[in-house]
Amino acid sequence: MSAEPDKMDLPSRPELFDFHGVSMTQYFTDHWEKIQNFQARPDDIVIATYPKAGTTWVSHILDLLYFGQTSMPIYQRVPFLEITFPAMDAGTDLADNLTTTPRLIKTHLPVQFVPKSFWEQNCRIVYVARNAKDNVVSYFHFDRMNMVQPEPGDWSSFLHRFMQGKMVFGPWYDHVNGWWKKKQNYSKLHYMFYEDMIEDTGREIDKLCRFVGLSPSVEEKKRVMHRTQFDNMKKNDMVNYATLPTVMDFKISPFMRKGKVGDWKNHFTVAQNEEFDEDYKKKMKDSTLQFRNEI
């Protein structure tokens, strides 16, 4: 590992701007044509999530189920499709250069931004959703330490920005609902909940295996479950993003912080919680989606 990067190496934090009705930053829109023209293959598997909803967890599970242990960082094994960042290969290039079959590809794009070739090729898509309260807490700590994200400000202002939908990749509400609606008319979409994964990882891995058509042995499944336990992933430098020191400041917060359900209770004041619940009811009143804020 090279010496500690000096402050000059750290990228400047991007500004949010409106992009076709969704808040985005340049790091995800700079090569938009290239992203939109990405050529999917029928056996590609896409892991789609709103940021900080269990993306790395499910990516690591699928990677281990298909390919076993690896000595390459997860962000090279499961490329982040829409990212274009100086000093790093673009996500589209990393995905194009994958030699594995299937290719595992990650995205945070809202459903309307997904390159059309994924639908045309009838690709399997795994969507992971996390309850809004834990999601916003995790996103806050992530933005504090990730220089590729806009300046988060304090917790209170961040929470209000989240409620307004002024987050990279847009409102959580639109994201989870957009993908939920897609599931109703696209059969190759497996919609998972972070809380279910925490409650019974084995059960959810079984469902995931059925969806992608894998039947691991009991030993394999045990091995995957052991390696994808939160504390084991947190210590694994191939999974915890420790090899990206110029982008993330681990002195502020680890990439993998707690991985719990209900940590929001340590952040929301009573007043914030009441205001959030009120707002949530309005925004989710037409949705059939049900989330658990504790288990």
C-alpha positions as CSV (number, residue, x, y, z in Angstrom):
1,M,0.0,0.0,0.0
2,S,1.3,3.4,-0.9
3,A,2.0,6.0,1.8
4,E,-0.9,8.0,3.3
5,P,-2.3,10.2,0.5
6,D,-1.7,13.9,1.1
7,K,-4.7,16.2,1.1
8,M,-3.9,17.3,-2.4
9,D,-4.9,13.8,-3.6
10,L,-8.3,13.9,-2.1
11,P,-11.0,14.7,-4.7
12,S,-13.1,17.8,-4.3
13,R,-16.6,17.1,-3.1
14,P,-19.1,17.4,-6.0
15,E,-22.1,19.6,-6.1
16,L,-25.6,18.2,-6.5
17,F,-27.6,19.2,-9.6
18,D,-30.9,18.3,-11.1
19,F,-30.5,15.6,-13.8
20,H,-33.7,14.6,-15.6
21,G,-35.6,15.3,-12.4
22,V,-33.2,13.4,-10.1
23,S,-30.4,14.8,-8.0
24,M,-27.1,13.6,-9.2
25,T,-23.4,14.5,-9.3
26,Q,-20.9,14.6,-12.1
27,Y,-19.3,11.3,-11.0
28,F,-22.4,9.4,-12.1
29,T,-23.5,11.5,-15.2
30,D,-20.2,12.5,-16.9
31,H,-20.3,9.6,-19.4
32,W,-24.1,9.3,-19.6
33,E,-24.2,8.2,-23.2
34,K,-21.7,5.4,-22.5
35,I,-23.7,4.2,-19.5
36,Q,-27.0,4.3,-21.5
37,N,-25.4,2.4,-24.4
38,F,-23.9,-0.3,-22.2
39,Q,-24.4,-3.7,-23.8
40,A,-25.9,-6.2,-21.3
41,R,-25.6,-9.9,-21.8
42,P,-28.5,-12.3,-21.1
43,D,-26.7,-13.9,-18.1
44,D,-25.7,-10.7,-16.4
45,I,-26.9,-10.3,-12.9
46,V,-27.6,-6.7,-11.7
47,I,-27.5,-5.8,-8.0
48,A,-29.6,-2.7,-7.7
49,T,-30.1,-0.6,-4.5
50,Y,-30.6,2.8,-3.1
51,P,-27.1,3.7,-1.6
52,K,-26.4,2.1,1.8
53,A,-29.1,-0.5,1.6
54,G,-26.9,-3.7,1.6
55,T,-25.4,-3.5,-1.8
56,T,-21.9,-4.8,-0.8
57,W,-23.5,-7.6,1.3
58,V,-25.6,-9.0,-1.5
59,S,-22.7,-8.5,-4.0
60,H,-20.4,-10.4,-1.8
61,I,-22.9,-13.3,-1.3
62,L,-23.5,-13.7,-5.0
63,D,-19.7,-13.4,-5.8
64,L,-18.9,-16.2,-3.3
65,L,-21.8,-18.4,-4.5
66,Y,-20.6,-18.2,-8.1
67,F,-16.9,-17.8,-7.8
68,G,-15.7,-18.8,-4.3
69,Q,-13.0,-16.8,-2.5
70,T,-11.1,-14.1,-4.5
71,S,-8.1,-11.9,-4.0
72,M,-9.6,-9.0,-5.9
73,P,-11.5,-6.1,-4.3
74,I,-15.2,-6.3,-4.5
75,Y,-15.5,-3.1,-6.6
76,Q,-13.5,-4.8,-9.3
77,R,-15.3,-8.1,-9.0
78,V,-18.7,-6.4,-9.0
79,P,-18.3,-3.1,-11.0
80,F,-20.3,0.0,-10.1
81,L,-21.9,0.6,-13.5
82,E,-22.4,4.4,-13.5
83,I,-19.3,5.6,-11.7
84,T,-16.7,7.6,-13.6
85,F,-14.0,8.9,-11.4
86,P,-10.6,10.3,-12.1
87,A,-7.7,7.9,-11.4
88,M,-10.1,4.9,-11.5
89,D,-11.5,2.8,-14.3
90,A,-15.0,3.8,-15.3
91,G,-17.6,1.3,-14.1
92,T,-18.7,0.6,-17.7
93,D,-15.1,-0.3,-18.7
94,L,-14.7,-2.6,-15.6
95,A,-18.0,-4.4,-16.5
96,D,-17.0,-4.7,-20.2
97,N,-13.7,-6.3,-19.1
98,L,-15.1,-8.8,-16.7
99,T,-14.1,-12.3,-17.8
100,T,-16.5,-14.1,-15.4
101,T,-19.8,-15.6,-16.4
102,P,-22.2,-14.4,-15.2
103,R,-21.0,-10.8,-14.8
104,L,-22.2,-9.3,-11.5
105,I,-22.9,-5.6,-11.9
106,K,-23.9,-3.1,-9.3
107,T,-26.0,0.0,-9.8
108,H,-27.8,2.7,-7.6
109,L,-29.7,4.1,-10.6
110,P,-33.4,4.7,-10.2
111,V,-35.3,2.3,-12.4
112,Q,-36.0,4.8,-15.2
113,F,-32.3,5.4,-15.7
114,V,-31.2,1.7,-16.2
115,P,-29.7,1.1,-19.6
116,K,-32.3,-0.5,-21.8
117,S,-30.2,-3.4,-22.9
118,F,-30.7,-5.0,-19.4
119,W,-34.4,-5.2,-20.1
120,E,-33.9,-6.2,-23.7
121,Q,-31.6,-9.1,-22.7
122,N,-34.1,-10.1,-19.9
123,C,-31.3,-9.9,-17.3
124,R,-31.9,-11.0,-13.7
125,I,-32.0,-8.1,-11.3
126,V,-31.7,-8.4,-7.5
127,Y,-33.0,-5.3,-5.7
128,V,-32.3,-4.7,-2.0
129,A,-34.4,-2.2,0.0
130,R,-33.8,-1.0,3.5
131,N,-36.1,0.9,5.8
132,A,-35.8,4.7,5.4
133,K,-34.7,5.5,8.9
134,D,-31.7,3.2,9.0
135,N,-31.0,4.0,5.4
136,V,-30.7,7.7,6.1
137,V,-28.5,7.2,9.1
138,S,-26.1,4.9,7.1
139,Y,-26.1,7.4,4.2
140,F,-25.2,10.2,6.6
141,H,-22.2,8.5,8.0
142,F,-21.2,7.4,4.5
143,D,-21.3,10.9,3.1
144,R,-19.2,12.1,6.1
145,M,-16.3,9.9,5.1
146,N,-16.7,9.6,1.3
147,M,-15.1,12.5,-0.7
148,V,-17.0,11.5,-3.9
149,Q,-20.2,12.5,-2.1
150,P,-21.5,16.1,-1.5
151,E,-20.8,17.7,1.8
152,P,-23.3,16.2,4.2
153,G,-23.6,19.1,6.7
154,D,-24.9,18.2,10.2
155,W,-27.4,15.4,11.0
156,S,-30.4,17.6,11.2
157,S,-29.9,19.3,7.8
158,F,-29.0,16.0,6.2
159,L,-32.2,14.4,7.5
160,H,-34.2,17.2,6.0
161,R,-32.4,17.0,2.7
162,F,-33.2,13.2,2.7
163,M,-36.9,14.0,3.2
164,Q,-36.8,16.5,0.4
165,G,-35.2,13.9,-1.9
166,K,-32.1,16.0,-2.5
167,M,-29.7,13.1,-2.3
168,V,-27.5,11.6,-4.9
169,F,-29.7,9.1,-6.9
170,G,-32.8,11.1,-5.8
171,P,-35.5,10.4,-3.2
172,W,-35.4,7.1,-1.3
173,Y,-39.2,7.0,-1.7
174,D,-39.2,7.2,-5.5
175,H,-36.3,4.7,-5.7
176,V,-37.8,1.9,-3.6
177,N,-41.3,2.4,-5.1
178,G,-40.1,2.7,-8.7
179,W,-38.3,-0.7,-8.5
180,W,-41.3,-2.2,-6.6
181,K,-43.6,-1.2,-9.4
182,K,-41.2,-2.7,-12.0
183,K,-41.3,-6.0,-10.2
184,Q,-45.0,-6.2,-10.9
185,N,-44.4,-6.5,-14.6
186,Y,-40.9,-7.8,-14.9
187,S,-40.6,-11.4,-13.7
188,K,-36.8,-11.5,-13.5
189,L,-36.7,-9.0,-10.6
190,H,-36.0,-10.4,-7.1
191,Y,-36.9,-7.8,-4.4
192,M,-35.2,-8.3,-1.1
193,F,-35.4,-6.5,2.2
194,Y,-32.3,-5.7,4.3
195,E,-34.3,-6.4,7.5
196,D,-35.2,-9.9,6.3
197,M,-31.5,-10.6,5.6
198,I,-30.6,-9.6,9.1
199,E,-33.4,-11.6,10.6
200,D,-32.6,-14.9,8.7
201,T,-29.6,-14.7,6.3
202,G,-29.8,-18.4,5.5
203,R,-33.5,-18.2,4.5
204,E,-32.8,-15.2,2.2
205,I,-29.7,-16.8,0.6
206,D,-32.0,-19.8,-0.2
207,K,-34.5,-17.5,-1.9
208,L,-31.7,-15.8,-3.8
209,C,-30.3,-19.1,-4.9
210,R,-33.7,-20.2,-6.2
211,F,-34.0,-17.0,-8.1
212,V,-30.6,-17.3,-9.9
213,G,-30.8,-21.1,-10.3
214,L,-28.0,-22.1,-7.9
215,S,-28.1,-25.1,-5.6
216,P,-25.0,-24.9,-3.3
217,S,-24.2,-27.8,-0.9
218,V,-24.8,-27.4,2.8
219,E,-21.0,-26.8,3.3
220,E,-20.9,-24.2,0.6
221,K,-23.8,-22.3,2.0
222,K,-22.3,-22.5,5.5
223,R,-19.0,-21.1,4.2
224,V,-20.8,-18.2,2.3
225,M,-22.8,-17.4,5.5
226,H,-19.7,-17.3,7.6
227,R,-17.8,-15.1,5.2
228,T,-20.7,-12.7,4.7
229,Q,-21.3,-12.1,8.4
230,F,-21.0,-8.4,9.0
231,D,-17.9,-8.6,11.3
232,N,-16.1,-10.8,8.9
233,M,-16.8,-8.5,5.9
234,K,-15.8,-5.5,8.0
235,K,-12.3,-7.1,8.6
236,N,-11.9,-8.3,5.0
237,D,-9.9,-5.7,3.0
238,M,-11.3,-7.2,-0.3
239,V,-14.8,-6.2,0.8
240,N,-14.5,-3.2,3.2
241,Y,-13.1,-0.7,0.6
242,A,-9.9,-0.2,2.6
243,T,-8.0,-0.3,-0.7
244,L,-9.6,3.0,-1.8
245,P,-7.9,5.4,0.7
246,T,-8.0,8.5,-1.5
247,V,-11.7,8.4,-1.8
248,M,-12.8,7.4,1.7
249,D,-11.6,8.8,5.0
250,F,-11.7,5.8,7.4
251,K,-10.6,8.1,10.3
252,I,-14.1,9.7,10.1
253,S,-16.1,6.5,9.8
254,P,-15.6,3.0,8.5
255,F,-17.2,2.0,5.2
256,M,-18.9,-0.8,7.1
257,R,-20.1,0.8,10.3
258,K,-22.7,-1.2,12.2
259,G,-25.0,-3.2,9.8
260,K,-27.8,-3.2,12.3
261,V,-31.6,-2.7,12.2
262,G,-32.8,0.0,14.5
263,D,-29.6,2.1,14.8
264,W,-31.8,5.1,13.8
265,K,-33.0,5.3,17.4
266,N,-29.5,6.5,18.3
267,H,-29.8,9.4,15.9
268,F,-33.4,10.7,15.6
269,T,-34.7,13.0,18.3
270,V,-38.4,12.5,19.3
271,A,-39.3,15.6,17.3
272,Q,-37.4,14.4,14.2
273,N,-39.0,11.0,14.5
274,E,-42.5,12.5,14.6
275,E,-41.8,14.8,11.7
276,F,-40.3,12.0,9.7
277,D,-43.2,9.7,10.3
278,E,-45.7,12.3,9.3
279,D,-43.8,13.0,6.1
280,Y,-43.3,9.3,5.4
281,K,-47.1,8.6,5.6
282,K,-47.8,11.2,3.0
283,K,-45.1,10.0,0.6
284,M,-45.8,6.3,1.0
285,K,-49.6,6.5,1.2
286,D,-50.2,5.0,-2.3
287,S,-47.5,2.3,-1.9
288,T,-48.1,-1.4,-1.1
289,L,-44.5,-1.6,0.2
290,Q,-44.1,-2.5,3.9
291,F,-40.9,-1.9,5.8
292,R,-39.9,-2.8,9.3
293,N,-38.0,-0.2,11.4
294,E,-37.1,-2.8,13.9
295,I,-37.0,-6.6,14.1
